[in-house]
Amino acid sequence: MAKNSGSTDTGAAAFEPGPPQGVPKEVQASFLLWLTAVAAGVLETIIRVIESLSVGSSSGGEADVTGVAIRMIVYIVVVYIIAQMRFGKRWARLTLAVLLGGIGTLSLVIDPISWLAGGNSLREVFTQADLLFILIAPIRVVHLVAVVTALVFMFVPAANTYFRRASSAVGTPGSPTAV
């Protein structure tokens, strides 16, 4: 099997500092924003684990460890999908849009929306805020902004062209995915 001397779809090449050759700046920006969203999720998980350990957990340590392990597995899979999106894989772009852009965003905003729909006011947010809220709220905002902005960058005209071109180049000699 001949291997292209350019970038590859596997390994460390996916995370080199600059974008692979031919990746539009919009797709590169989306890639970095998705990684920012994952980093925010990891940071929130770390803060919640520290908080749980400091106040004790009523559910027991095993449930906490299992939840953290599941989250870490999900984060690893998501980073893989983000890397594949950067390489122009349409399935990865669609997966990110549906799972993280749709379902993930809903999971970030459902609690605040439910809380407000329950008759609470924005004033109460600040009068009832505890340390956990003060730490988590800005991380959630960064997470949400990163996801929404990454979605936008994934579907601008330059990105659409890139994904069409990458899809049509699969298997052609000299393409990154040709073997």
N, C-alpha and C positions, 0 to 999 in steps of 0.2 A: 504494500500500500504506500503510495506516495503521499508525503505530507507537505502541505503548503509551507513555504518559508516565512509567511506572514503570521498574523495572530492566529491563535487556536481557540476553540470553544471550551477548553477544559483547563483545569489547573490554575496556577497563580496568574496567568495572563489576564484572567477576568478582573483582577484587582490591582493591576498596575496603575500607577498614579495618573497617567494621562489616558485619554480614551484610545481604544484600538483605532487603527487607521480606518477612515471612512465613517466613523460614528459622528453624527451631527451633534453640535453643542447642546441642542435641546434634549436629545436622548441621554447625553452625558449628564446634563443637569438633572434629568429625571432619575437616573441611576444614583446620583449623589443624594438626592432628596429621599429616595426610597431607603437608602442606607441610614440617613438621618432619622427617618421614622422608626426603623428597626432599633437604632441606638437609643431613641427615646423610650421605646418599649422595654428594652433591656434595663435602662436606668430606672424606669418605674418599677420593674420587677425587683431590682436590687433594693430600692427604697422600701417597697412593701415587705420584703423578706426581713430587712433590718427592723422595721416597725413591728412585724409579727414576733420576731425573736425578743424584742425589748419589752413588749407588753404581754407576751405569752399568747398562745393560740388555743382556742377552745376546741378546734377540730383535730388537734394532735399534729405532731411533727411529720408523721408519715404522709398525710394529705398535703401538707405544705411542700415537702420534698417532691412528691409526685407532680404537683401542679407546676413547680419550677422546672422540673425535668421536661414536662410536656411543652412548656413555653420555650425552653431552650431548643428543643428539637424543631419546633415550629419556626423559630428565628433562623436556625441553620437552613432549613428548607426554603424559607423566604429569601434568604441571601442568595442561595443558588438560583432561584427563579429570577431575582433581580439581575444577577450576572447574565443569565440567558437572555433577558430582555435587552440588555446592553449589546448583545451580539446579534440583535435583530430577530430573535425568535418570536413569531407572532403569538404562539401559544402562551409564552411567558407574559407578553403584554396583556393578553386577554385575562390570564389568571390573576395578574396584579390588579387589573381594573375591577374584576368581579369580586375576588376574595378580599383584597385589602382595600380597594377603593370603595367598594360597596359594603360588604359585610363588616370589614374592619372599621370603617368609618362609623357605621351604625353602632358598633360596640363601644366606640369612644364617646358618642354623643347621647346614647340612650339614657344613661343615668341622669345627666344634667337636664335633659328634656323631661324625663319622668318626674324629676324633683320639682321643676318649675310647673309642670302640668298639675302637680299635686297641690297647687295653691301657694307655694313658697315664692318669695320675692328675691330679686337680685341683692337687695340690701341684706337679707338674711345670710346670703353666701358669705359675706364679709364679717358679719357679727358672730356667726357660728363657726368660722374657720379655725381649724386646729393646725398643728404643725404639719401633719400628713397632707392636709389639703394645700397648705402653702407650698409644700415641696412638689406635690403631684400636679397641681393645676397648670403651672407654666410648662411642665414637661408635656402634658396633654395638649396644650395649645400648640407647642412646637410640633408635636407628633401630627396633629390634625392639619396644620398648615403645610407641613412637608408632604403629607399624603395628597392633599388636594392639588398642590402645586405640581407634584410629580405626575399626577394624572393628566393635568393640563399639558405639561411638556411632552407626555407620551403620545398625545394625539394632535399636536400641531402639524401643519402641512409638511414641514421638513422631516418630522418623525414618521409620518404616514408614508412618505416617499422612501425613507430608509427601510422601513419594515416590508414594503412591497418589493423593493430591490433585493433585500436580503432573502426574502422568500423565493423570489424567482431565480436567485443565484445558487440555491441549494443544489449541490451535485454537479455544478458546472466547473470545468477545470479552472483552477486558480482561485476559486472561492474559498473562504475560510472553512466552510463545512464540507468541501469536497475531500474524499479520501482516495 
